Amino acid sequence: MRTRLVLGIAVGMLFVRCSSADTTPSATLTTLQPDSERWFRVSVESVPERDGTRVRLQGYVTNLYGEPAGRVQLLAQALDGAGNLVDQKIAWLPYPVPAFDRVYYDIPNMPTADRYRVTIWYYERRKFG
């Protein structure tokens, strides 16, 4: 019995370790849902913050699918000239994105960089009532 318990704990720890490493955003892993590029368009504009050393990213998430999307998380990334990751942040959209509609987002306090990328990190489809 004790051997099974120890083996179960070891397997559980291995699973948690592997799953967390696989879900960390990076320059190459920009979404948990690869179909998001098909169903959403994300515009991005960088606007200098008042202090002049940081920027805020603003834009719209447009839902191209016939169902609303909720619990939407955005991955905002600052990249250098070679495309290397400088910094990143995950931000929640404040509202669900209705079908065939858009929602505004505003992500403050990003570092100054050569370019920026905002992608859908995660979302859930909301079925019609």
N, C-alpha and C positions, 0 to 999 in steps of 0.2 A: 504494500500500500504506500509506504513512504517513498519508494523508488518512483512510482507513478506520479506522486505529487511533485517531487523534485523535477522529473522529466517534463511534466506539464508546465511548471513555472519557467523552466529553461526555454521550452518551445515558445511560450507566451512572450518572454523577454526578447527572443530572437525576432518574432513577428513584429513587435512594437518597434524594435530598432530598425528593421528593414523598411517598414511602412513609413516611418517618419523621414528616413533618408530619401525615399522615393518621392515624397511630396513637398520637398523644399524647393521654392521657386529659384530659378537660376537664369542665366542668359539663354539657355536652351530650353528649359522647362518653364513655359509661360502660362500654362493652363492645366487644370485637372480634367477638363472636358474638351477634347480635341474638336468636337463639333461646334464649339462656340463661335469659331470664325465663320462658319456657314450661316448661323442664325442671328448674329449680332454684328453691328458696325460700331466702332468706337472712334470718335474724333478726339484729338488732343491738341491743346494749345498751352504753351508755357507763358506764365505771366510773372514778372518779377515781384517778389515780396517787398515790403517797405524797407527792410534792412539792406536790400541790394545783394545779399549773399545767397539767398534761397529763392526758389520759385514755387508757384502753385500751379498745378495742372488742372485745367478745366476743359470741359467738353460735354458731349452727349453720348449716351449708349442708346442705340436704335435697335429695337427688336423687330427682326424681319420674319418672325414665325407667327403662326396663328393662335398661339397661346401665350398668356402672360408669363413672365419669369419673376420669381421672388428669391429672396436671400442671395442677391447678386453681390459678389465680391470682385473688386477690380485689383489687378496687380499693376502698380505703377513702378516703372523702372527708369533709372537715369543711366545712360550709357556714354562711354567716352568715344573718341573718334574712331577707334578700332573695333567698336562694338562690344567692348568689355563692360561688365556690370560695375557701376560706381556705387549705387545704392538702390534699394527697392522698398516698397511699402504695400501692404494689402489694406484696402479700404472698402467699406461696405457702401453700397448705394442706399440712400435714405428711403427709397420707395421701390415697390415692385415696378417692373417695366411692362406696361400693357402691350398686348398684341399689336403689331404694326404701329408702334408709337415709340417715343423716346423719353429718356429721363436725363436731366442735367446732373453732372457730378463736379466736385471741387475737392482736390487733394492738396492740402497745404504742406509747406515745409519740406520740399524736396531740394536736394543740392543742385547747384548750377552744373550743367553737363552739356556735352556736344549735342545730344539728342535724347528724346524721351519716347518711351513706349508704354501704352496702357492697353492691357488685355483683360478679357473676362477670365478670372481665376476659377470661379465656381458660380453655379446658379442652379435653381430648381424650377422645373416647369410647374405652373399652376393650372390645374384643370378648371374648365368652366363649371360653375355651380349648377 
